[in-house]
């Protein structure tokens, strides 16, 4: 514990061992990709639903 490497060095070594990301791969973490796509789809569907409601009420 007292003679170990500082945490910064341990993190740097761990990151150096990881393979580099492939070009065009933006999300390294699968659940983050899922949440991002879900939020985008939710916003688009919400806007379309709001537009349809306003058109049905004649307020467009």
C-alpha positions as CSV (number, residue, x, y, z in Angstrom):
1,X,0.0,0.0,0.0
2,X,2.7,2.5,0.9
3,X,5.2,1.4,-1.8
4,X,2.7,1.0,-4.7
5,X,2.6,3.2,-7.8
6,X,0.6,6.4,-7.7
7,X,-2.9,6.0,-9.1
8,X,-2.1,8.2,-12.1
9,X,0.7,5.8,-13.2
10,X,-1.6,2.7,-12.7
11,X,-4.3,4.4,-14.9
12,X,-1.8,5.3,-17.6
13,X,-0.4,1.7,-17.7
14,X,-3.9,0.3,-17.9
15,X,-4.9,2.6,-20.7
16,X,-1.7,1.8,-22.6
17,X,-2.6,-1.9,-22.5
18,X,-6.0,-1.3,-24.1
19,X,-6.3,-1.6,-27.9
20,X,-6.9,1.6,-29.8
21,X,-10.4,2.4,-31.0
22,X,-11.3,1.6,-34.5
23,X,-11.9,4.6,-36.8
24,X,-15.6,5.5,-36.9
25,X,-16.4,3.8,-33.6
26,X,-17.7,6.6,-31.4
27,X,-19.2,4.7,-28.5
28,X,-16.9,2.4,-26.6
29,X,-19.6,1.5,-24.1
30,X,-22.6,-0.5,-25.4
31,X,-25.2,0.8,-22.9
32,X,-24.1,4.4,-23.6
33,X,-24.8,3.9,-27.3
34,X,-28.2,2.4,-26.5
35,X,-29.2,5.3,-24.3
36,X,-28.0,7.9,-26.8
37,X,-30.0,6.3,-29.6
38,X,-33.1,5.9,-27.4
39,X,-33.0,9.6,-26.4
40,X,-32.7,10.7,-30.0
41,X,-35.6,8.5,-31.1
42,X,-37.7,9.7,-28.1
43,X,-37.1,13.3,-29.0
44,X,-38.0,12.8,-32.7
45,X,-41.2,10.9,-31.9
46,X,-42.2,13.4,-29.2
47,X,-41.8,16.3,-31.7
48,X,-43.8,14.4,-34.4
49,X,-46.6,13.6,-31.8
50,X,-46.7,17.2,-30.7
51,X,-47.0,18.3,-34.3
52,X,-49.8,15.9,-35.0
53,X,-51.7,17.1,-31.9
54,X,-51.3,20.7,-32.9
55,X,-52.4,20.0,-36.4
56,X,-55.5,18.1,-35.1
57,X,-56.4,21.1,-32.9
58,X,-55.8,23.4,-35.9
59,X,-53.1,25.4,-34.1
60,X,-50.3,24.8,-36.5
